[in-house]
């Protein structure tokens, strides 16, 4: 089944169970917005500033336990998300940020509203992508949601040129993920746990400071047991 890249993006979001996205439209991302009404299952919350989209997606992820999704256009639209990206990344919040980009032929040529958003956000995201083919969108979205939500959660940015959103390709959503280089830590380090336990045992008045990590891991019962 051949679809436009914008349709492939929407279909891929549906496969990931996305129900709500927060965004602000602009030129480079308009092809996605053109097809979005065909997918009423995805509720779009129109914000008044891209930074608001990022913070809203962050808050949605914290409240729902799902991956938050923010959408913006190229250039200043994408860079307006930077503060929200840093906030979510520092607090280990699972979030996928989708930004429009100038057409592939114009990348690196100082085109109107062109910004190297992948370069800008490389130090402040868990991972990011520049998608150069509509056929790659399903794989990238699948990987983005997996990386954002697994291990220590964080932000993954997906930058998609406008002509990729307009390009036709066969839609095949991958059932599995092949990321041999990504091995998230999901088990505690025994030696470090023993050191922490020893410090607690030797403390006269131990103080527990528990925050987002307990919420993310759902370790409420374990925390109560430790405190008891």
C-alpha positions in Angstrom: 0.0 0.0 0.0 1.6 3.3 -1.2 1.0 6.3 1.0 2.5 9.8 1.3 5.1 10.3 3.9 2.7 12.4 5.9 0.2 9.6 5.9 2.8 7.1 6.8 3.8 9.3 9.8 0.2 9.4 11.0 -0.3 5.6 10.5 2.9 5.0 12.4 1.8 7.1 15.3 -1.5 5.1 15.4 0.5 1.9 15.6 2.3 3.2 18.6 -1.1 3.9 20.3 -0.8 7.7 20.2 -4.1 9.4 21.0 -3.0 13.0 21.7 -0.3 15.2 20.1 0.5 18.8 20.9 1.7 21.1 18.1 1.9 24.3 16.1 1.8 24.2 12.3 4.2 25.8 9.9 5.4 25.5 6.3 7.8 22.5 6.5 5.4 20.4 8.6 2.2 21.4 6.7 2.0 18.2 4.6 1.5 16.3 7.9 -1.2 18.7 9.0 -2.9 18.4 5.6 -3.6 14.7 6.2 -4.1 14.8 9.9 -7.9 15.3 9.7 -8.1 11.9 8.0 -7.0 10.4 11.3 -9.6 11.5 13.9 -8.2 8.9 16.3 -5.3 11.3 16.9 -6.4 14.4 18.9 -4.4 17.4 18.1 -4.0 20.1 20.7 -3.2 23.5 19.1 -0.9 25.5 21.3 0.0 29.2 21.0 3.8 28.6 21.0 6.0 25.6 20.2 7.5 25.7 23.7 4.0 25.2 25.1 3.7 22.1 22.9 6.8 20.6 24.4 5.9 21.3 28.0 2.3 20.0 27.3 3.7 16.8 25.9 6.0 16.5 28.9 3.1 17.0 31.3 0.9 14.5 29.4 3.7 11.9 29.6 4.1 12.4 33.3 0.3 12.2 34.0 -0.6 9.4 31.6 2.5 7.2 31.7 2.6 7.2 27.9 5.1 8.8 25.5 4.3 12.5 25.0 4.4 13.8 21.4 5.1 17.3 20.3 5.1 18.6 16.7 6.6 21.8 15.2 7.9 23.1 12.0 11.5 23.9 10.9 13.8 26.7 12.0 12.6 28.8 14.9 9.6 26.5 15.3 11.9 23.6 16.1 14.3 25.6 18.2 11.4 26.9 20.3 11.1 23.4 21.6 14.6 23.3 23.1 13.7 24.4 26.6 10.9 21.8 26.9 13.2 19.1 25.5 15.9 19.8 28.1 13.3 19.8 30.9 11.9 16.5 29.8 15.3 14.9 29.2 16.7 16.0 32.6 13.7 14.6 34.3 13.7 11.3 32.3 10.4 11.9 30.7 9.5 9.8 27.6 8.8 12.1 24.7 9.0 12.0 20.9 9.4 15.3 19.2 8.6 15.6 15.5 9.9 18.5 13.5 9.5 19.6 9.9 12.6 20.4 7.9 13.4 22.1 4.6 13.4 19.8 1.5 16.4 17.5 1.2 17.9 19.4 -1.7 18.0 22.6 0.4 19.6 21.2 3.5 22.9 22.9 4.2 22.2 25.7 1.8 21.0 28.3 4.3 17.4 27.9 3.0 14.5 29.9 4.5 13.9 28.7 8.0 16.5 26.0 7.8 18.1 25.0 11.1 20.3 22.1 12.0 17.9 20.9 14.7 19.4 17.5 14.9 22.8 19.1 15.6 21.3 21.6 18.1 19.5 18.9 20.0 22.1 16.1 19.9 23.5 17.0 23.4 20.0 17.3 25.0 18.2 14.3 23.6 18.5 10.6 24.2 18.6 10.1 20.4 17.6 11.9 17.3 16.9 11.2 13.6 17.0 13.0 10.3 14.7 11.0 8.0 15.8 11.1 4.4 13.2 8.6 2.9 9.5 8.2 3.4 10.1 4.4 3.5 12.2 4.9 6.6 9.5 6.7 8.6 7.8 3.5 10.1 11.1 2.1 11.3 12.3 5.4 12.7 9.0 6.0 14.6 9.0 2.5 15.9 12.6 2.9 17.2 11.9 6.4 18.5 9.1 5.3 20.8 11.1 2.3 22.0 14.2 4.3 22.8 12.1 7.1 24.4 10.3 4.7 26.8 12.8 2.0 27.5 15.6 1.9 30.1 16.0 5.4 31.5 13.3 7.3 29.5 14.1 10.4 27.6 13.5 12.5 24.5 13.9 11.4 20.9 13.7 13.9 18.1 12.6 13.0 14.6 13.4 15.6 11.9 11.5 15.1 8.6 12.1 17.2 5.5 9.0 18.5 3.8 9.6 16.6 0.5 9.9 13.4 2.5 6.4 14.0 3.9 5.2 14.5 0.3 7.0 11.5 -1.1 5.1 8.2 -1.8 6.3 4.9 -0.4 5.1 1.5 0.6 3.8 1.4 4.2 5.2 -1.5 6.2 5.2 -1.1 10.0 8.0 -3.3 11.5 6.9 -5.8 14.1 10.4 -6.0 15.7 13.3 -3.7 16.4 16.9 -4.4 15.6 19.1 -2.1 17.7 22.1 -4.1 18.7 24.0 -1.0 19.9 21.3 0.0 22.3 21.4 -2.0 25.5 19.5 0.0 28.2 20.2 -0.7 31.8 17.1 -2.4 33.4 18.6 -4.1 36.3 20.2 -2.5 39.4 24.0 -2.7 39.8 24.5 -5.2 42.7 27.7 -3.6 44.0 26.2 -0.1 44.0 23.0 -1.5 45.7 25.2 -3.1 48.4 27.0 0.2 49.0 23.7 2.1 49.3 22.4 -0.5 51.7 25.5 -0.3 53.8 25.2 3.5 54.0 21.6 3.2 55.1 22.4 0.6 57.7 25.1 2.8 59.2 23.1 6.0 59.2 21.6 7.2 62.5 18.8 9.2 60.9 18.4 8.0 57.2 16.5 10.3 54.9 14.7 9.0 51.8 14.5 11.4 48.9 12.2 9.7 46.4 11.0 11.3 43.1 10.4 10.7 39.5 12.3 7.5 39.4 9.9 5.8 41.8 6.9 7.0 39.7 8.5 5.8 36.4 9.3 2.4 37.7 6.0 2.0 39.7 8.0 1.1 42.8 5.6 2.5 45.3 5.2 -0.8 47.3 9.0 -1.3 47.4 9.5 2.3 48.6 7.0 1.8 51.4 8.6 -1.5 52.4 12.0 0.2 52.5 10.7 3.1 54.6 9.0 0.6 57.0 
